[in-house]
Amino acid sequence: MILIADSGSSKTDWRLVASDASIQQVKTIGFNPYYQDSTSIAEELKLQLLPKVQESITQIYYYGTGITNLEKSQVLIDAFKTVFPDCDSIHVHNDMLGAARALAGHHSGIVCILGTGSNSCFYDGEQIAHQVPPLGFWLGDEGSGGHLGKQLVLAYLHKDLPMDLRDKFEKRYGAKDRLEILDNAYHKPFPNRYFASFSKFLFDNRQHPFVYRLLFDAFTDFFEKYLLKYPEVSQYKIHFTGSVAFYYSDILRQVAASKDCTVGIIAETPIAGLTLYHQQTN
């Protein structure tokens, strides 16, 4: 059985491809080696994933956020070895390569992730050839769910939200004070998840002029700070994956058109494309 995973900070999509080519789908929490060690990840895998495994795992292909170097890769490898000790074919890659393989296959293009966080790369059809480096939640992540939620919360705290939106916000979340938000931002784990949780409010109110402008500006920032810095960007299709890209695809296409860019595939998750990719290469 082949185990394939696409993991973000919030959730992980798994595909179990059995020896008869049948496919089983499983969802668990997300993993990030910057915030979790191999022991804690292994415990979650034993609890959430292992009970669903019906055959011996022979190969693992894991693509995840936070896989930035060999040290971070090893955190996941050690966790998998603990849970699946008989599997000696474990491949751990960053989520950017996973998105590229899923969306572009063996073709060149620019590939982006817009989910809880944001990222992008130029993919030459085999590997990531060039990348405008992301700066993470506090210094970057423009266009991501975390960034959108942060912009909304900042507008609320600065009293920049129009009164009708402010009333809706407080009816939904309760009145928020500065200390509560600062505690979640700086003292509690996963601040990106905390702020991303507010992005659903933006989707539900996307027809409001203030919200539309906030969204349009956030995606414009993503294009200007990252995508427009790739050489000859207008000559390649730009592919997107992630919940933010999927649910705001209409605004994303509008921003792309304003920058003379061509949008290719927009997929909510890359897991289906990754499953096909590895079925074809195994």
N, C-alpha and C positions, 0 to 999 in steps of 0.2 A: 504493500500500500504506500502511495506517495502522499505526503502531507505538504500542502501549499498554504502559505499565510501571507496576508497583507495586513500589517498592524500600524495603526495610528496611535495617537496619544489617548484617544477616547475608547476605541473599540478595535477588535481584530476579527477579520473575516478569514475563515479556514475552509479549505476544500480537502476532503479525503477521497483520493482516487484509488478505488479498489482494483484488485487484479483482474476483475471482469469488466473494468472500465466504468463501472457505476460510480457516481459522485455523490458524496454526502456533504451537506453544508452545516457549518457550526459557527456560532458567534460567541466571542468572549470579550472581556475587558481589553483595553489597549495596554501595550507595554512600551516602556522607554528606559533604556539602560542608564540614562542620566539621572533617573529618579528611583530606579529599582535595581536590586542586586540579583544574582542568579538564584539565590535561595528563595526569595519572595516570588520571583517569576515561576520557578519550578512548582511552588506550592499552588499557585493559581492554575497552572497547567494541569496538575494532578486533580484539582477540584473541578475545573470547568471543561477541560478537553479530554483527558484520559478516559473518562467513563463512556465517551462516544466512540472510541476507537475499537473496531471489531477485528482488525487484522494486525499482524506485525508490521510496523513502519519500517520500510526499507530505505526511503529517501525523504529528506526534509528540505524544502525551499522556503526560506523565511525572508520576507522583505518588510522592513520596519523603520519607523522614525527613530532618530537618535543613534543610528548605526553610522557613526562618523569616522571610526578608526578600528584597528584590530582589537584594541582593548574592549571597546563597546561590543564588537561582534562576539568576542569571547564570552561575554556575560550571557548572551543568548545561547551560544553553543554549550556552555556548561549547564545551563538550565535544561536544554533538550537531552543532553547526555544523562542527566539525573532521571528524567522522566521516561526516556526511551533508550535504555543502556545498550540495546542490541543493534541500534541503528548507527552505522559508521559512515553514512553519506549525508552530512549536514552542511547545508549551504546558507549562509546568512549574509544578506545584502541590505543596503539602505532602500527605503521606500521609493526613492527617486528612480533607481534602476528598475524597480518593479513596475512603476507607472509607465516608464518608457517601453519596456518589453510588452506590457499589456496593451498600450494604445498605439504604438508605432510598429511593433513587431520587428521586422528587419528593414524598415524604411527610415530615412533621416527625417528629423523634425524637432520642433521645440515642444517639450513636455512640461506640464505644470501640475502641481498639487495645490488645491485650495480646499482645505478641510479645517480642522482645528488650528493647524499651522499652514504655512505656505512655502513653496519651493519651486524651483524650475531648473531646466537643463537643456543643453543641445545634445541630442542623441544622434549618432552617426549610423544607426542601423544595427550596431553591435554593442556599443558601449557608450557611456557618457563621455563625450569628447570635450565639452566645455561647460562650465557652470558659473553663473554670477552668484557668488556665495551668499546664502541666506544668513541672517543675523539673529534668528531666534525671536522668541516672544517679546522681550523687552526692547530690543533694538530694531526689530523688523516685523516680519510676518504680515506685511501689508496684504490686504485682501482676504485674509483668513477669518475663520469664525472667531478666533480669539481677538484679532484686531478689530473686527466689526463690533463685537461686544464691548471692547474697551472704549471705542469711540462713542458708543451709545451711553455708557456709564459716565464717561467724562462730560458729555453734553448734559446729562442729568445733574451731575454734581456742580457743574458750572452754571446751572440754570439756563442753559441754551436751548433746551427742549421746548417747543411750543406747548402751551398750556394743555391743549387737548391730548397731546402725546404724553405729557407728564402725568396727567390724570390716569391714562390707560396704563402707564408703566407702574404707578403706585397701586393701582387696583390689582394688577397681576402679581407684582413682587413684594408689595408693601413698601412703605417709605424706607429709603436706604440712607444711612448716614455715612459720613466720611470715614469714621473709625472702623465700621463694619467692612467696608470695601477695602480699606488699607490692610486690614487683618487678612482678608482672603488673598489680597495681592502679594503680600510680603511674608506672611507667617505660615500660611497653610500650603500644603502641597498642591501641585498642578494648577497654578494660577491661570494658565491658558485655558484649561477646561472650565474654570469658574467663569471667566469672561465670555467664552464661547457659548455658555448656556444662555446668554442674553440675546444671541443672534437670532433666535426664533422669533423674538418680538419684532425684529426688523423685517423678517419675512412676512409676518402677519400684517404689517403696516407699510408694506413696500410701495403702496400707491400714494402714500402721503408725500408731498413735495420735499419735506425735510429729510425723510428717510431715503427717498430716491436719490437725493443729492449726496447724502452720506455714503450710500452704496456706490454710486457712480464715481465719486472722488476716491474711495478706497481702492476700487479696481483700477482706476487711472494711475494711482500711486504704484500699484503692483506692476503695471505695464511700464511706467516710466523709470522706476528704480531697478527693474530686472529685465523684462522682456526686450525693451527697445535697445538694450545694451548688447544683445547678441548680434554678431555681424550678419548682415543680409537677412534680417528677421522677416522682411516682407516676402522673401522667396520660399519660405517654408510654412507648412501648416503648423498651427499651434494647437496642441491637444491638451485637454484638461481632465482631471479626475478629482474627486472629493465632493462632499455634500454641498459645500458652498458653491462650487463651480456648477454643480448639477441644478440646484434649486434657484440660482440666480443667473442661469445661462442666458436669459434674454438680455439682461443688463450687461453681462460680460461680452456678449456679441456686439452690443451697441458701442461699448468702449473700444473693442478691437477694431470695429469699422472706423471709428473716429481716428484711429492710429494707422489706418491703411494696412491692417493685419488680417490674415485669413485664419479663421477658426476651423479646426478639424473635428475630431471626436471629442464629445463631452460625456464622460461616464461617471456615474455616482461613485462606483468603486472599481478598482482594477482587477478584482479577483477573477472574474469570468475570463478576461483576456489573458491573465497569467495562467489559468488552468489550461486554456487552449494552447498557449505558448509551450508549456511543459509537456503536454500530451503530444505535441508535434515534434518535440526535440528529444523525447525518450523512446 
